[in-house]
Amino acid sequence: MRYLLIWLLGLTATLASAQEVVVVEKVDEIVNLAPSARYLEDKDGRLTVSDFIYGKQPGSFQRNGKEDISFGVTPSFFWLRSDIRNATDSDLLLELASTALTDIAAYSVVDNTIVKQYHAGNWQPFQQRVVKSVNYLFPLSIPTGKTATVYLRVMHYRGTQFPLRAGTLNAFYIKDAKMNLAMGIYIGFMLVMILYNLFIYFTLRDRSYLYYVAYTFMMAFFNAHLSGYVFRFAYPSWTAPNRYEDVIAALVAISGILFAANFLNTRKNVPFFHRLFMGLLGSYVVIIGIVLSGQLLLGTVVLEFTSLVLVGSFFVAAYQTLRKGYSPAKFFLIAWSLLLLSVAVYILKDYKILPYTALTASSLQIGSAVEALLLSLALADKINVYKKETMAAQAEALHSLEENRKLITEQNVLLEKRVEERTKEWKQANRELVTALRNLKETQAQLVQKEKMASLGELTAGIAHEIQNPLNFVNNFSEVSNELTEEIRGEVTSGQTEKAAGLLTELKGNLDKILFHGKRADSIVKGMLHHSHLGTGKREATDINALVEEHLHLAYHALRAKQKNLTVILETHFDESVGRLEVVPQDLGRVLVNLFNNAFYSVQEKKKRLQDTYQPVVSVYTRKKGDAVAIGVRDNGTGMSPNVKEKIYQPFFTTKPAGEGTGLGLSLSYDIVTKQHGGSLRVETKEGQFAEFTVELPVKKTV
């Protein structure tokens, strides 16, 4: 008897702890699993499904016993367990009737074997859902007549609340069709309100309508987002709004504040509430910052508390505005009263004070639709108020117009006189500007000519110094030859023919030297005539190395003519493969002389400062670079600062003292190289150390 009693007690305990089995018998039936489901809180989120299958989990499951799953606003994970038997010929689906849950893990276990498992949540793109529905649907793969144990792990920072159901695909298809129809009606209604009031805004240009459109759009968008339709159809691959949906809610509140403040004219009618609204607007900006920083639970709590304060403030502000005789406020008051009720229902549902039902879950959609209608009526009433105010203003305006007409006529006469006087002043100023511009162009032309003449003068000085040497030789050997002639005459007279023959040989050598240096002088003169010729800009096949070397020596001799004590080491590196190029030799020669003169001036200035501790060096090279020829001029002089480097090609910019340069040399050189020859002129420099100019000319025609 005692053993029988023990067996009965054990059997009773086993039956009491057994999980209720939910049976799905009809293909069009959706069964509520929530009342029979059991749950276990997992605060750390460390439990796995294996812990339950093999009985290793700490604690025990508790029976839910409610019509829905609702754990309130909490960061904890929750495990749910439910036994389901498939008595239909179709596969069963498990539905978590929520559009957004942070984390979902679902397991279908038959005979202690996992036959299906899913991992989903609002972090997952919509395309990756097993069943394309705004709610979470998972096929269970339970054979007909079999029983499976379903384990769920769920968490959502805004509150883990949802109906838990099971049924066939056909049943859920019918249910989703009804839900889609309801949402379509809601979106269509809100869209009509938006377009209607947007049309009125473009007619009246009243910002209240624009704020209304913004608020209604944000409210409709927010509700469509909460219902999962925006995620499904607008941005199915972008999951960030699911995580930061409180940002959208804050934007709804901000647009609502702007509308209410403008519609009620709170700055004038209720200044205290205007300041309160501006403070709450700032609070919503802070809430957005909290949410975006990752404090999602804190952001949700602060958002919902602030929203309750905001809606209550709207109610009181509208009431006080109505008491002051502003009739459109009555519609506003009713609208916000209903929205206050819907927000309160929605929030109290989050905190499990009210049950989670289709009505409480849709309270925001219902309240926002009614509110949109009433606010539209409020704006329509505002139109009537505007009409009355406009008619009164028009009557007053007509009276003022007649009084102002005479004043306007008098002012027009006065303005005509002033316009005539100003026109004369403008014409005179225009004539003066034209004269000044003509003078400026003439001055610029003179400066350009001066620069050309200065360049030609330096070339002439160099040539004069160069021609002096052969002329000295000619003069010296001519004097010696005259003396030899007298000596020969004396030797011939005295009969000394051998000595006379020797003197004739010496005389012949002197004449040869005179001839050589005379030809040298002739060559220099021809070169001077050639380079002084302005030409027509015609291109000629020119030996680049010879052109560079010739102008280098001319520029150096010009320098030596002015600075006899200055010695510069000239380093030349000529690439023989450069050959001949089609260039304008006179113009390119001016460019080279200008670059050489600048280099000599730079080392000369540095020599003045450093004296014997410094040796001036100017390096010149030519180089073949693919389809171009490069001519480089480098000196170890003073270099340039970055500020000077940026301005060196500007006309009339110079660092030389007054009277030593016009500032046009490099500007003209740049135009000759780039515009006339299609090349480039670059400079590399370091202040106090060096400057290197590089001319690159394209190889168009070679000879």
C-alpha positions in Angstrom: 0.0 0.0 0.0 2.8 2.3 0.9 4.6 1.7 -2.5 1.4 2.2 -4.4 0.9 5.6 -2.7 4.5 6.6 -3.6 3.9 5.6 -7.2 0.7 7.6 -7.4 2.3 10.7 -5.9 5.2 10.4 -8.5 2.7 10.0 -11.3 0.8 13.0 -10.1 3.9 15.1 -10.0 4.9 14.0 -13.4 1.5 14.8 -14.9 1.5 18.2 -13.1 4.9 19.1 -14.6 4.1 17.7 -18.1 4.0 20.2 -20.9 0.5 20.7 -22.5 0.5 19.5 -26.1 -1.2 22.0 -28.5 -2.9 20.2 -31.4 -3.4 21.8 -34.9 -6.2 19.9 -36.6 -7.5 22.2 -39.4 -5.7 23.6 -42.4 -7.3 27.0 -42.0 -6.8 27.1 -38.2 -4.3 29.3 -36.3 -3.7 28.1 -32.7 -2.6 30.3 -29.9 0.5 28.8 -28.2 1.0 31.5 -25.6 -1.3 30.3 -22.8 0.3 26.8 -22.7 3.8 27.9 -23.4 6.4 27.9 -20.7 9.2 30.4 -20.2 12.6 30.7 -18.5 14.5 34.0 -18.1 18.2 33.9 -19.3 19.7 37.2 -18.0 23.2 36.5 -19.3 22.1 34.9 -22.6 24.4 32.0 -22.1 22.0 29.0 -22.3 21.8 26.9 -25.4 19.2 24.6 -26.8 21.4 21.6 -25.8 21.0 22.6 -22.2 17.3 22.0 -22.5 17.4 18.9 -24.7 19.8 17.1 -22.3 18.4 18.6 -19.1 21.4 20.7 -18.1 19.7 24.1 -17.7 19.5 25.8 -14.3 16.1 26.5 -12.9 12.8 25.4 -14.5 10.3 26.6 -17.0 7.2 28.5 -15.7 3.8 28.3 -17.4 2.9 31.6 -19.2 -0.9 31.3 -18.8 -1.6 34.5 -20.8 -3.1 35.2 -24.2 0.3 36.6 -25.5 3.9 36.6 -24.6 4.8 39.8 -22.7 7.8 40.3 -20.6 7.9 44.1 -20.6 10.8 46.4 -21.3 13.9 44.4 -20.2 17.3 43.5 -21.7 17.1 39.9 -20.7 16.8 36.9 -23.0 13.8 34.6 -22.6 13.5 30.9 -23.5 10.1 29.6 -24.5 9.0 26.0 -24.9 5.9 24.6 -26.4 4.8 21.1 -27.5 2.9 21.0 -30.9 1.2 18.1 -32.6 0.5 18.2 -36.3 -2.9 16.6 -37.0 -3.1 18.1 -40.6 -1.8 17.0 -43.9 0.2 20.2 -44.3 3.4 21.5 -42.8 3.0 23.8 -39.8 4.5 27.3 -39.3 5.4 29.0 -36.1 4.5 32.8 -35.9 6.0 35.4 -33.7 3.5 38.2 -34.4 6.0 41.0 -34.1 7.6 43.0 -36.9 10.8 43.6 -35.0 12.6 41.6 -32.4 16.3 42.1 -31.7 17.2 38.4 -31.5 15.3 35.2 -32.3 16.5 31.6 -32.2 13.9 28.9 -33.1 14.4 25.1 -32.8 12.0 22.4 -33.8 12.9 19.2 -31.8 11.4 15.8 -32.6 12.5 12.8 -30.5 15.3 14.8 -29.0 16.7 15.7 -32.4 16.7 19.2 -33.9 14.9 18.9 -37.2 14.8 22.7 -37.9 16.6 25.7 -36.5 16.5 29.4 -37.4 18.3 32.5 -36.3 16.6 35.8 -37.1 16.0 39.3 -35.8 15.9 42.9 -36.9 19.6 42.8 -37.7 18.9 40.4 -40.6 17.9 41.7 -44.1 14.3 41.0 -45.1 15.3 38.9 -48.1 16.9 36.3 -45.7 13.7 35.6 -44.0 12.5 32.0 -44.6 8.9 33.2 -45.1 8.4 36.7 -46.6 6.0 38.1 -44.0 6.2 41.3 -41.9 5.9 39.0 -38.9 8.4 36.3 -38.1 7.2 32.9 -39.6 9.3 29.7 -39.4 8.4 26.2 -40.9 8.5 23.5 -38.2 8.8 20.4 -40.4 6.6 18.3 -38.0 5.3 15.1 -39.8 1.6 14.4 -39.8 0.6 12.8 -36.5 3.9 13.7 -34.8 4.6 15.9 -31.8 7.6 18.4 -31.7 8.9 20.5 -28.9 9.6 24.0 -30.0 12.3 26.1 -28.2 12.5 29.8 -28.7 15.1 32.3 -27.5 13.9 35.9 -27.8 15.0 39.4 -26.8 14.0 42.9 -27.7 15.3 46.0 -26.0 12.0 47.9 -26.5 10.0 45.1 -24.8 9.7 41.4 -25.5 6.0 41.2 -26.4 4.2 39.3 -29.1 1.5 36.8 -29.8 2.8 33.2 -30.3 0.8 31.1 -32.8 1.0 28.0 -34.9 -0.9 27.0 -38.1 -0.7 26.1 -41.7 0.6 28.3 -44.5 -2.9 28.7 -45.9 -4.2 30.0 -42.6 -1.4 32.6 -42.2 -1.9 33.6 -45.8 -5.5 34.6 -45.1 -4.5 36.4 -41.9 -1.7 38.3 -43.6 -4.1 39.3 -46.4 -6.5 40.9 -43.9 -3.6 42.6 -42.2 -2.2 44.0 -45.5 -5.7 45.3 -46.4 -5.9 47.1 -43.0 -2.5 48.7 -43.4 -3.2 49.6 -47.0 -6.4 51.5 -45.9 -4.4 53.3 -43.2 -1.6 54.3 -45.5 -4.0 55.4 -48.2 -6.0 57.5 -45.8 -2.8 59.2 -44.5 -1.6 59.8 -48.0 -4.9 61.5 -48.9 -4.5 63.8 -45.9 -0.9 64.6 -46.9 -1.7 65.4 -50.5 -4.8 67.4 -49.7 -3.1 69.6 -47.2 0.0 69.9 -49.4 -2.2 71.3 -52.1 -3.6 73.8 -49.7 -0.1 74.8 -48.6 0.9 75.6 -52.2 -2.3 77.6 -52.5 -2.1 79.6 -49.2 1.6 79.4 -48.4 0.8 78.9 -44.7 3.6 77.1 -42.9 1.1 75.4 -40.6 0.1 73.2 -43.5 3.7 72.4 -44.3 4.3 71.4 -40.7 1.1 69.3 -40.7 2.3 67.5 -43.8 5.7 66.8 -42.2 4.1 65.6 -39.0 1.5 63.4 -40.8 4.1 61.9 -43.1 6.4 61.1 -40.1 3.6 59.6 -38.1 2.4 57.4 -41.1 6.0 56.4 -41.8 6.6 55.5 -38.1 3.5 53.4 -37.9 4.3 51.7 -41.2 7.8 51.0 -39.9 6.5 49.6 -36.7 4.2 47.3 -38.7 7.2 46.1 -40.8 5.9 47.3 -44.2 8.5 50.0 -44.7 11.3 47.5 -44.0 9.7 45.0 -46.4 9.1 47.3 -49.3 11.3 50.4 -48.9 14.7 49.2 -47.7 14.7 45.4 -47.2 18.5 45.2 -47.1 19.0 48.2 -44.7 18.6 47.0 -41.1 19.9 50.1 -39.3 16.4 51.7 -38.9 15.1 48.6 -37.2 17.8 49.0 -34.5 17.3 52.8 -34.2 13.6 53.1 -34.7 13.4 55.4 -31.6 15.1 58.0 -33.8 12.1 57.9 -36.1 9.8 58.3 -33.1 11.8 61.3 -32.0 11.5 62.9 -35.5 7.7 62.3 -35.2 7.7 64.2 -32.0 9.9 67.0 -33.3 7.6 67.6 -36.4 4.6 67.5 -34.0 6.2 70.2 -31.8 6.8 72.4 -34.8 3.3 72.0 -36.0 1.7 72.7 -32.6 3.8 75.7 -31.9 3.0 77.2 -35.3 -0.7 76.3 -35.4 -1.5 77.5 -31.8 0.9 80.4 -32.1 2.3 79.5 -28.7 4.9 82.2 -28.7 2.1 84.8 -28.5 -0.8 82.9 -26.9 0.9 80.6 -24.3 4.6 81.7 -23.9 5.3 79.3 -21.0 4.3 76.3 -23.2 6.2 77.7 -26.1 9.4 77.6 -24.0 8.4 74.1 -22.7 8.0 72.9 -26.3 11.4 74.3 -27.3 12.9 72.5 -24.3 11.2 69.2 -25.2 12.4 69.6 -28.8 15.9 69.8 -27.4 15.2 66.7 -25.3 14.3 64.8 -28.4 17.6 65.8 -30.0 19.4 64.5 -26.9 17.3 61.2 -27.1 18.5 60.8 -30.7 22.0 61.2 -29.5 21.4 58.6 -26.8 20.0 56.0 -29.2 22.7 56.6 -31.8 25.3 56.1 -29.1 24.0 52.6 -28.5 22.1 53.2 -25.3 18.9 51.7 -26.8 17.0 50.7 -23.6 17.8 54.0 -22.0 16.7 55.9 -25.1 13.4 53.9 -25.2 12.5 54.7 -21.5 13.4 58.4 -21.8 11.5 58.6 -25.2 8.3 57.2 -23.9 8.4 59.3 -20.7 9.1 62.5 -22.7 6.3 61.6 -25.1 3.8 61.4 -22.3 4.9 64.8 -21.0 4.7 66.2 -24.6 1.2 65.0 -25.4 -0.1 66.2 -22.0 1.5 69.6 -22.6 -0.2 69.8 -26.0 -3.5 69.1 -24.3 -3.1 71.9 -21.8 -1.7 74.4 -24.3 -4.6 73.8 -26.7 -7.1 74.2 -23.9 -5.6 77.6 -22.8 -5.4 78.8 -26.4 -9.1 77.9 -26.9 -10.0 79.9 -23.8 -8.4 82.9 -25.4 -10.9 82.7 -28.3 -8.9 80.9 -30.9 -11.7 78.6 -32.3 -9.5 76.1 -34.4 -8.0 75.0 -31.1 -11.1 72.9 -30.3 -10.3 70.4 -33.1 -6.7 70.4 -32.1 -7.7 69.7 -28.5 -9.9 66.8 -29.5 -7.3 65.4 -31.8 -4.5 65.5 -29.2 -6.9 64.1 -26.5 -7.4 61.0 -28.7 -3.7 60.7 -29.5 -3.0 61.0 -25.8 -5.3 58.1 -25.2 -3.7 56.0 -28.0 -0.1 56.8 -26.8 -1.1 55.9 -23.2 -2.6 52.6 -24.3 0.5 51.8 -26.4 2.9 52.6 -23.6 0.9 50.9 -20.9 0.8 47.8 -23.1 4.7 48.0 -23.1 4.7 47.9 -19.4 2.1 45.0 -19.2 -0.4 47.2 -17.4 -2.8 46.6 -20.3 -2.9 43.3 -22.2 -1.2 42.9 -25.6 -4.1 42.6 -28.1 -4.7 43.6 -31.7 -6.4 46.8 -30.4 -3.6 47.8 -28.1 -0.9 46.9 -30.6 -2.7 49.0 -33.3 -3.6 51.9 -31.0 -1.0 54.2 -32.5 -2.3 53.6 -36.1 -5.9 54.2 -35.0 -5.1 57.2 -32.9 -2.9 58.8 -35.6 -5.5 58.3 -38.3 -8.2 60.0 -36.3 -5.8 62.7 -35.2 -4.8 63.4 -38.9 -8.4 63.8 -39.8 -9.2 66.2 -36.9 -6.1 68.2 -37.4 -7.0 68.6 -41.1 -10.4 69.9 -39.9 -8.6 72.3 -37.6 -6.6 73.7 -40.5 -9.8 74.0 -42.5 -11.3 76.0 -39.7 -8.2 78.1 -39.6 -8.9 79.0 -43.3 -12.2 80.5 -42.3 -10.5 82.5 -39.6 -8.0 83.7 -42.1 -10.8 84.7 -44.5 -12.4 87.0 -41.9 -9.0 88.5 -40.9 -8.2 89.0 -44.6 -11.4 90.8 -45.4 -10.9 93.1 -42.5 -7.3 93.7 -43.5 -8.4 94.3 -47.1 -10.8 97.0 -46.0 -8.2 98.7 -44.0 -5.7 98.3 -46.8 -8.0 100.0 -49.3 -8.3 102.9 -47.0 -4.6 103.1 -46.7 -4.0 102.7 -50.4 -5.9 105.8 -51.3 -3.9 107.8 -48.7 -0.6 106.3 -50.0 -1.4 106.9 -53.7 -0.6 110.6 -53.5 2.5 109.9 -51.5 3.7 107.3 -54.0 3.1 109.7 -56.9 5.3 112.4 -55.2 8.0 109.8 -54.4 8.0 108.6 -58.1 8.7 112.1 -59.3 11.5 112.5 -56.7 12.9 109.0 -57.7 12.9 109.9 -61.4 15.0 113.0 -60.7 17.4 111.0 -58.6 17.6 108.2 -61.2 18.5 110.8 -63.9 21.2 112.3 -61.7 22.6 108.9 -60.9 22.6 108.0 -64.6 24.7 111.0 -65.4 27.1 110.1 -62.7 27.4 106.5 -63.9 28.0 107.7 -67.5 30.8 110.0 -66.3 32.3 107.2 -64.2 32.1 104.8 -67.2 34.0 107.3 -69.4 36.7 107.7 -66.7 37.0 103.9 -66.4 37.4 103.5 -70.2 40.1 106.1 -70.2 41.9 104.4 -67.3 41.7 101.1 -69.0 43.2 102.5 -72.2 46.0 104.0 -70.2 46.6 100.8 -68.4 46.8 98.8 -71.6 49.3 101.4 -73.0 51.4 101.2 -69.8 51.4 97.4 -70.0 52.5 97.4 -73.6 55.3 99.8 -72.7 56.4 97.5 -69.8 56.4 94.5 -72.1 58.5 96.4 -74.7 60.9 97.4 -71.9 61.3 93.8 -70.8 62.1 92.8 -74.4 64.6 95.6 -74.7 66.2 94.8 -71.4 66.6 91.2 -72.6 68.1 92.4 -75.9 70.4 94.8 -74.1 71.8 92.0 -71.9 72.4 89.9 -75.1 74.1 92.8 -76.7 76.4 93.4 -73.7 77.4 89.7 -73.8 78.1 89.8 -77.5 80.1 93.0 -77.1 82.2 91.4 -74.4 82.6 88.3 -76.6 83.6 90.2 -79.7 86.2 92.3 -77.8 88.7 89.4 -77.6 89.1 88.7 -81.4 89.2 92.4 -82.1 92.1 92.7 -79.6 93.9 89.9 -81.3 93.4 91.5 -84.8 94.7 94.8 -83.6 97.7 93.3 -81.8 98.8 91.1 -84.7 98.3 93.9 -87.2 100.7 96.1 -85.2 103.2 93.3 -85.0 102.8 92.6 -88.8 103.5 96.3 -89.6 106.8 96.0 -87.6 107.7 92.8 -89.4 107.1 94.4 -92.8 109.6 97.2 -91.9 112.1 94.6 -90.8 111.7 92.6 -94.0 112.1 95.7 -96.1 115.4 96.5 -94.2 116.7 92.9 -94.6 115.9 92.8 -98.3 117.7 96.1 -98.8 120.7 94.9 -96.9 120.7 91.6 -98.9 119.8 89.4 -96.0 117.4 87.2 -97.9 117.5 84.3 -95.4 116.4 86.5 -92.5 113.9 88.2 -94.7 112.4 84.7 -95.6 112.2 83.8 -91.9 110.4 87.1 -91.2 108.0 86.4 -94.1 107.2 83.1 -92.5 106.4 84.8 -89.2 104.4 87.5 -91.0 102.4 84.7 -92.8 101.6 83.2 -89.3 100.4 86.6 -88.1 98.2 87.1 -91.1 96.7 83.7 -90.5 95.8 84.6 -86.9 94.4 87.9 -88.1 92.2 86.0 -90.6 91.1 83.5 -87.9 90.1 86.1 -85.4 88.5 88.3 -88.1 86.3 85.3 -89.0 85.5 84.8 -85.4 84.4 88.4 -85.1 82.4 88.1 -88.2 80.6 85.0 -86.8 79.8 86.8 -83.6 78.4 89.8 -85.5 76.2 87.5 -87.7 75.0 85.7 -84.5 74.1 89.1 -83.0 72.2 90.1 -86.1 70.4 86.7 -86.1 69.3 87.0 -82.5 68.4 90.6 -82.6 66.0 89.8 -85.4 62.4 89.7 -84.1 61.2 87.3 -86.7 57.6 86.3 -87.4 57.4 83.4 -84.9 58.1 80.8 -87.6 59.4 77.5 -86.4 62.8 76.2 -87.6 64.7 73.0 -87.2 67.1 74.0 -84.4 69.9 72.2 -82.7 68.7 72.4 -79.1 72.1 71.7 -77.5 73.8 74.3 -79.6 71.1 76.9 -78.9 71.3 76.3 -75.1 75.1 76.4 -75.0 75.3 79.6 -77.1 72.9 81.5 -75.0 74.5 80.2 -71.8 77.8 81.8 -72.8 76.2 85.0 -74.1 74.3 85.4 -70.8 77.5 84.6 -68.8 79.6 87.1 -70.7 77.0 89.7 -70.1 77.2 89.0 -66.4 81.0 89.2 -66.5 80.8 92.5 -68.3 78.9 93.9 -65.3 80.5 91.8 -62.5 84.1 91.3 -63.4 84.9 89.8 -59.9 82.2 87.2 -60.0 83.2 83.7 -61.1 80.5 81.1 -61.6 81.2 77.4 -62.2 79.1 76.4 -65.3 78.2 72.7 -65.4 76.7 71.4 -68.7 75.3 68.0 -69.4 74.0 67.8 -72.9 72.1 64.7 -74.2 73.3 64.0 -77.8 70.1 62.2 -78.5 68.1 65.4 -78.2 69.0 66.4 -81.8 67.0 69.1 -83.6 63.5 70.4 -82.8 61.0 72.5 -84.7 61.0 75.7 -82.5 61.0 79.5 -82.8 64.7 79.9 -81.9 64.6 83.7 -81.2 61.7 83.3 -78.7 63.1 80.2 -77.1 66.5 82.0 -76.8 64.8 84.8 -74.9 63.4 82.2 -72.5 66.8 80.6 -71.9 68.5 84.0 -71.4 65.9 84.9 -68.9 66.3 81.7 -66.9 70.2 82.0 -67.1 70.0 85.6 -65.9 67.7 84.7 -63.0 70.1 81.9 -62.0 73.1 84.3 -62.2 71.2 87.0 -60.2 70.4 84.4 -57.5 74.0 83.2 -57.0 75.2 86.8 -57.2 72.9 87.8 -54.3 74.0 84.8 -52.2 77.7 85.6 -52.9 77.2 89.1 -51.5 76.0 87.6 -48.2 78.4 84.6 -47.9 81.5 86.0 -49.6 84.4 83.5 -49.9 82.6 80.7 -48.0 80.3 80.2 -51.0 81.1 79.0 -54.6 78.3 79.8 -57.1 77.4 76.9 -59.4 74.9 77.0 -62.3 74.1 73.6 -63.9 72.5 73.3 -67.3 71.3 70.0 -68.9 69.3 68.7 -71.8 67.6 65.3 -71.7 65.3 63.2 -74.0 62.2 62.1 -72.1 60.0 59.9 -74.3 58.1 62.2 -76.6 59.5 65.4 -75.0 62.8 67.2 -74.6 63.7 68.6 -71.2 66.0 71.7 -70.6 67.0 72.2 -67.0 68.6 75.2 -65.3 69.6 74.7 -61.7 71.5 77.1 -59.4 72.7 76.9 -55.8 71.6 80.4 -55.0 69.0 81.9 -52.7 66.0 79.7 -53.8 62.4 80.8 -53.3 59.8 80.7 -50.5 56.5 78.9 -51.1 54.7 82.3 -51.2 57.1 83.6 -53.9 56.9 80.3 -55.9 53.1 80.7 -56.2 53.4 84.1 -57.8 56.5 83.9 -60.1 54.5 83.5 -63.3 52.2 86.5 -62.5 52.8 89.5 -64.7 54.7 92.4 -63.0 55.6 90.3 -59.9 59.3 90.5 -59.0 61.5 90.1 -56.0 64.3 92.3 -57.5 64.8 95.9 -56.2 63.0 98.8 -58.1 64.7 99.5 -61.4 66.3 96.0 -61.8 63.3 94.1 -63.2 59.8 94.6 -64.6 58.4 91.3 -63.4 57.5 90.3 -66.9 60.4 87.9 -67.7 59.0 84.7 -66.3 55.5 85.6 -67.4 56.5 86.0 -71.0 58.7 82.9 -70.8 55.8 80.9 -69.5 53.6 82.1 -72.4 56.3 81.3 -75.0 56.8 77.8 -73.7 53.2 76.8 -72.9 51.1 78.7 -75.4 53.5 79.1 -78.4 55.4 75.8 -78.1 52.8 73.6 -76.3 55.2 72.7 -73.6 55.5 73.2 -69.8 57.6 75.3 -67.5 58.0 74.0 -63.9 60.1 75.0 -60.9 61.4 73.1 -58.0 63.0 75.1 -55.2 64.0 75.2 -51.5 64.5 78.6 -49.9 68.2 79.4 -49.2 69.4 76.3 -51.1 68.5 76.0 -54.8 66.1 76.7 -57.6 65.7 74.5 -60.7 63.6 75.5 -63.7 62.6 72.7 -66.2 61.4 73.5 -69.8 59.7 70.5 -71.5 59.1 70.8 -75.2 57.0 68.2 -77.2 58.8 66.4 -80.0 56.5 67.2 -82.9 58.9 67.2 -85.8 62.5 66.1 -85.8 65.2 66.4 -88.4 
